[in-house]
Amino acid sequence: MVALGFEPVERFAELSAPYPYESAALFEGLAGHRHADLRRAAVLAAGARLRYWRDRAPELWEAVAAGLDDEPDVASASVAVLAGGGAAAAPYADRLVRHVERSGGIACAGNADLALRALVGMDDDRAADWYAARLGSEWFDVAPLPARWAPQLLPVFRRRLADASRQSHAVPGILRTLADWGPAAAPAVPELVGLLDTPVARAAAEALGAIGPAAATRQATGLLAALVTADPGKGRHPWHGGAQTAAWAYWRVTGDPEPALRVCGAAARVGLAQPVLRCDNTPAQHRLSALAGLVPIGEVSAVLATQ
């Protein structure tokens, strides 16, 4: 790590980012330097300024993208900046793809997961193949994914969910994605149903509920109904067993609100001591939206008070 005085250059980059003239001077002083570690610092300085100001700054994005063709440490810094760039970094998707290909492909390239996150953020369809290739990565966690990738990724997801020996850290992310996709994830219903008696039953039930009527198989509805009343296990609260989520999913799949009204309504009346419909993957505002369509008007205020 290169230091100026007693502070690393990266620290100066973060501190100067709010000040346009100072951050520009730091970047210009580092860009093109003969030492690779200072060129890396220039990329980080550009990234710090882009994060702070959120402006287009094409000259800074160009400097970040140019780092992809530099030495490995500089290129890694460029990938990290692009990973946080979202749609603003999309013009540089081709250069990112070329960098990954030169580095041995997405399966073995350094910083491959960051490169994938960058391409997903750019909303580039080439990321779907990368996602499938990186699914087994230990630190893999990239979401959300667009539903238009469902035809491409569902076969991979279904194989992973169906193979009990591969129930790994990738499974919660897959279930979160299937819940996000909703009806587009309907082909995965058999695999989701197969998870309703596993430790990830609550997340599987949530995905089934998001799919809705397309998940209304006899086996799915029977297992969801059973999960509503299942014993969560010694020392565990009924919420941990997924009863509320299963009841909500049963309503979404069958159209019958009775189990959800009974389970969630009882929880709402208990007050702050009882969590209400806290699904594994559902943001608070979506939970409230779901409850607004489910719980009688007289109980909505009680539900809101528990959030």
Secondary structure, DSSP 8 states (H G I E B T S, - for coil): --EETTEEHHHHHHHHTT-HHHHHHHHHHHTT-SSHHHHHHHHHHHHHHHHHH----HHHHHHHHHGGGS-HHHHHHHHHHHHTTGGGGGGGHHHHHHHHHHTT-TTT-TTHHHHHHHHHHTT-TTHHHHHHHHTT-TT-------GGGHHHHHHHHHHHHH-GGG--THHHHHHHHHHHHGGGGGGGHHHHHTTTTSTTHHHHHHHHHHHGGGG--HHHHHHHHHHHH----TT--GGGGTHHHHHHHHHHHHS--HHHHHHHHHHHHH-TTS--S--SS--HHHHHHHHHTTS-HHHHHHHHHT-
